[in-house]
Amino acid sequence: MSLPQYATGVVMLALCLGRAAPAQTAYTSYETFEGWRSLVPELHQPRVCNLTVAGHELWAHRQLRLPAETFLHGDLRRTGGDDWAVPFADGDDGAPCAYVLVTTRGPDGWQRLLLQPVPLEDRSSGFNLVWNERERAIGIDHGQRKRVTSPATLVWQDGLVIEAKAGYVLDLVLVTEIIEWVAERGRFEYRRAVPPEEWDGDRP
């Protein structure tokens, strides 16, 4: 191999070695779900919301994988813990989403922090969970939105732009039910917000 060819090979090898590996997707196992299910003995047939009974069967037999990002999770209490918020239905495919389980994973397994029933009048539309980083709170999202817009503007003087402001369109989540960590009492607590609070919908 000539010197130029050798040098080219070294450069290509260095580029290959320096290239970042693609991010690995984390998945939630059915065994994890079984750990969650053991925390809610008062539910007769706990089921992850938006996943059918048949879907749970596939999940149990490793024929379906659920990305961890399906669920709201992270250090929700700022304690360095692995905290998860899981929406549950209780029953077959016709049962509505009706509960939020907040749980944390420790050295001895899963620990229940809160099981919050969703009021009956709010169950028909279903819900998702959103996060408010500033408030360290979980919002129960029933799909209500408020659009906030501002146009882009340019100010000209003598043929030159002397001031520019970017426009934006934001769809804020209107949250009426909130589960928040109250550090001084060491627990999650539920409250209703009247009027609704306007959230961006962060991720932990």
Buried (B, 14 or more C-beta within 10 A) or exposed (E): EEEEEEEEEEEEEEEEEEEEEEEEEEEBBBEBBEBBBEBBEEBEEBBBBEBEEEBBEBBBEEEBEBEEEBBBBBEBBEEEBBBBBBBBBBBEEEBBBBBBBBBBBEEEEBEEBBBBEBEEEBBEEBBBBBBBEEBBBBBBBBEEEEEEEEEEEEEEEEEEEEEEEEEEEEEBBBBBBBBBBEEEEEEBEBEEBEEBBBBEBEEB
